[in-house]
């Protein structure tokens, strides 16, 4: 009887099991803030004139680099989720993918503004004549439908199977991004950073090929919000 009274006197906060860190309500806002840090730094560096001798090139290069990094982070979620046994990691994939789209928009905006002066005719003439620009622009166009269908209602409208098929285009996007990055570095004969990204992307795509589920002819279940 005495133990029952003592038990009832313990505050509810001490008897309820603590929420896992990845499921904490603050986890997503913290990740959101962290993903904005590169953008905040670029804004500060531009304001403080700390982008070096060629600020336009620094902005274009930095936003492109962060696009590729966020694509790699997005593709890392699934293998990391399985390696660590933490299914809650999947809830961050969409945000990382949308930040990849955010930075590619900044990349294209920087190119259109700082290189082309927002001249549509000059942009239309410039992209086809430079292979690295054409490849980068193709990756940007492929990301548009992925960003536009990154919400749950799109899965219901398209159906899970068609939605997953569409979002497999992210693999093409990351390869085009790597090729774009390679051609950009080829002009300066600097391939060290390209090799690092190539290894990371090869591991991520190789893991997916190895763990690709067998084909099923039944419809995929509704409600999935992640590419395979």
N, C-alpha and C positions, 0 to 999 in steps of 0.2 A: 504494500500500500504506500509506504514511504517513497519507494523508488518511482512509483507511478506519479506521485505528486511532484517529485523533483523533475521528472521527465517533462511534465506539462509546464513546468516553470521555465524550461529552456526556451529562449527566443526562437521563433520559427526560422530566422535567418541562419541559425546554427544547425538546425536539423535538416534543412534542405541541401541537397548536394550541390556544390558550386558548379556554375555553368562552364562548359569547356571554353577555352580562350577563343578558338576559331568561331564559335557560335555566339560570342558576346555581342551585344548590340553595338558596342563601340568599334568592333573589328573592321566593319566596312568603312565607316567614316575615317578611321585611321589610315586604311589603305588608300582611300580617295585622296587624303591630304598628302600622303607619301608620293602618290603618282603625279601630283601637281608640283612637287618640289623642283623637277627640272625646268618646268615652265616658269615658275617663280624666279629661279636663278637666271634664266635667260632674260626675263623682263628686267631684273635688277642689273644684270651685266650690260644690257643695252642702255639703260638709264644712266649707269655709272661710266659708260664708255670703256668697258672692260672686256670687249670682245676681240681685241687685238687690232692689227693693222687693217684687216679686211672684215669689218663687222657683218657685211652681207653674206660672205662665204661662211663665216662662223655660224650664223643663224641657220642658214640652209643646211649646213652639214650637221649641226647639233640636232635639229628637229628630225632629220633623216635617220641619224643614229638612234635616237630614242624611239622612233617608229619600229625599227628592226628589233630593238631590245624588248619592246613591249610585245611584239609578235612572238619572240622567243619565250618570254615569260608566260604568255597565254598558252602556248603549246606545252609548256613545262608542267602545267597544273595537273593534267591527267596522269602522267607517269609518277609525279611526286605524290599524288593522292594515293596511288596504288602501292608505291614503295613504302610510304609511311603509315598506311592503313588509316588515313584521315579523310573520310569522304566529305567532311565539311569544307575542304579546300575548294571543292567544285563551285561553291557559292561566290568565289572571287573571280572566276574565269571571265564572266561577262564584262565585269568592270575593266579588267586588264585588256580585253579585246577592244572595248570602246575607247580606252586611252590610246591604244595603237592607232585607232582611226582618228582620234583627236590630234595626235602628233603628226600623222601623215597630212592632215588638213593644214596644220601649221607649216609643214614642209612645203606643200604646194603653194600656200599663200605667200611664204617667204620668197619662193622662186618667182611667182607671178608678180610680186610687188618689187622686190629688190633687184631681180635680174631683168624682168620684162616691163617694169613700169606699169603694170595692169593694162597692157596693150593686147587685147584679144587676138588681133591679126598677127602680132609678133609671136605670141604663144603658139598659135596654130601652125605657124611656119617653122618654129624652132623645134617643137617636139618630134615631128617625123624625121627630121634630118640628123638628129643625134640619138643613136641607139640607146644610150643609157637613160636619156630622158623619156624615150618611147616605152622602154621596159618599166621605168618607175611610174609613168602615167597609167600604164596598163594595170599595174598592181593597185594603184589608187582607185581605178574604176571598178576593179573586182571587189575592193573592200566596201564600196558604196552599198550594194545589196545586203552584205553581211551586217553592216551597221544598221541598215533600215529594218532588218528582220531580227534584231537582237532582243526582242521583247516576247513575253509569253504568248500574247495574242497571235503573233505571227506563226507560232508553232501550231496553234489550233487551226488557223486559216490555211496554212500550207499542208498540214499533216506532218507528223514527226518524221516519217521516212523522207519526204521531199525536203523538209527543213534541214535534216542532217546531210542530205546529198548536196544541197546548196552550200552549207557551211564547210564542207570539205574543200571548198575553193580556197580556204585559208592556207592550205598546203602549197597551192600554186602561188598564192600571194607571197608567202615567205621565201619561196625559191626565186621569184621575180625580184623581190627586195634584195636578196643576196646577190643576184646577177647585177642589179643596178649599183649596188655598193662596190662590187668587184670592178666594174667599168669606171666608176668614179675614182677608185684608188689606182687603177691601171695607168691613168694619166700621170701619176706621180711615182709610179713603180713602187708602191707601198702596199704589200699584200699581207703583212703580219696580222693586222686586225681582221682582215677578210678571212684568213685561215681559222681564226678563233671562232668567228660566227659560222663558218662552214662546218667545223667539227661539231659545234653545239646543235646546229640544224640537222646534220646527218644523224646524230645520236637520237634526237627527238623523233625524226621521221622513221628512222630504222626501228626504234622501239615500237612505233605504231604498226609498221609492217609485220613485225614479229608477233604482236599481240592482237592482230586483226581478228575480230570474231568471225566464225563461219557464216556463210550466206544463209539467210533465212527467207523463206517465201511468205511467211505470215507478216501482216502489217506490224510496223514498229509501234511500241506502246506510246500513247500520248503523254505529254507533260515533260519530256526530256528537253533540256535547254542547253545542250552542249554538243559540239561536234565530236565524232568518234575519236 
